[in-house]
Amino acid sequence: MKKVVLLLLLSALFSIDKSYSQGANGPSYRTAIGIKFYPGAFSIKHFHRDNRALEGLLYFWNYGFRVTGLYEIHGDISDLGGLKWYIGPGAHIGVWNNRWKDAYPTRESGVAIGVDGVLGLDYKINGAPINLSLDWQPSFTFSGYSYFEGGWGGLGIRYTIK
């Protein structure tokens, strides 16, 4: 079911009218604030150069919270009306609460530190202060409890600030 939803979202992003595009030389916004769905996060994205952005994510869930920072390199997708791809590294730190330890007794509770990657698509609707993104964000936690997580990422919807 998740794969079907992701394919539909990708199809929708690729079929957006070319008249709503961002500039060819860089983004048409500098900063955007909003939310990212799955697993659910507050998001702020800021371009410090035309094709380089920093994204901060704050996740909350039943077992604690996680703060993630991503460094994103953006590039144009030719003939697709300003749709951009992005890729980059990142890192996270999270805190597990006692509910985690109770639910998973063999796992440690406490602080989780790790590295992240991101691969995605970014689109700014021309004439509207809305930015959409769709990405995959794999991560590896090496402190606290070591594990690979390949299911993070999702749809971002943000309000843009020039």
DATA-V636074 format. One record per residue. N is the residue number from 1. SS is DSSP state (H for helix, E for strand, C for the rest). NEAR is the number of other C-alpha atoms within 8 Angstrom. Layout:
BEGIN
n=<N;N>
ss=<SS;SS>
near=<NEAR;NEAR>
END
This chain:
BEGIN
n=<1;2;3;4;5;6;7;8;9;10;11;12;13;14;15;16;17;18;19;20;21;22;23;24;25;26;27;28;29;30;31;32;33;34;35;36;37;38;39;40;41;42;43;44;45;46;47;48;49;50;51;52;53;54;55;56;57;58;59;60;61;62;63;64;65;66;67;68;69;70;71;72;73;74;75;76;77;78;79;80;81;82;83;84;85;86;87;88;89;90;91;92;93;94;95;96;97;98;99;100;101;102;103;104;105;106;107;108;109;110;111;112;113;114;115;116;117;118;119;120;121;122;123;124;125;126;127;128;129;130;131;132;133;134;135;136;137;138;139;140;141;142;143;144;145;146;147;148;149;150;151;152;153;154;155;156;157;158;159;160;161;162>
ss=<C;H;H;H;H;H;H;H;H;H;H;H;H;H;C;C;C;C;C;C;C;C;C;C;C;C;C;C;C;C;E;E;E;E;E;E;E;C;C;C;E;E;E;E;E;E;E;E;E;C;C;E;E;E;E;E;E;E;E;E;E;C;C;E;E;E;E;E;E;E;E;E;E;E;E;E;C;C;C;C;C;C;C;E;E;E;E;E;E;E;E;E;E;E;E;E;C;H;H;H;H;H;H;C;C;C;C;C;C;C;E;E;E;E;E;E;E;E;E;E;E;E;E;E;C;C;C;C;C;E;E;E;E;E;E;E;C;C;E;E;E;E;E;C;C;C;E;E;E;C;C;C;E;E;E;E;E;E;E;E;E;C>
near=<4;5;6;7;8;8;8;8;9;9;8;8;8;8;6;8;6;8;6;12;12;14;8;7;5;8;12;8;10;11;11;13;12;11;11;14;10;9;10;9;12;11;14;11;11;10;13;8;6;8;10;11;13;12;12;11;11;11;11;9;7;5;9;11;11;11;11;11;11;14;11;13;10;11;8;9;9;6;5;8;12;15;14;11;12;13;11;11;11;12;11;13;11;11;11;14;10;8;9;12;13;7;6;7;8;5;7;8;12;8;10;14;12;12;11;13;12;16;11;11;11;12;13;15;12;9;5;5;10;10;14;12;12;13;11;11;12;13;12;11;14;10;9;11;10;8;7;8;9;7;7;11;14;12;11;13;11;12;10;12;9;6>
END
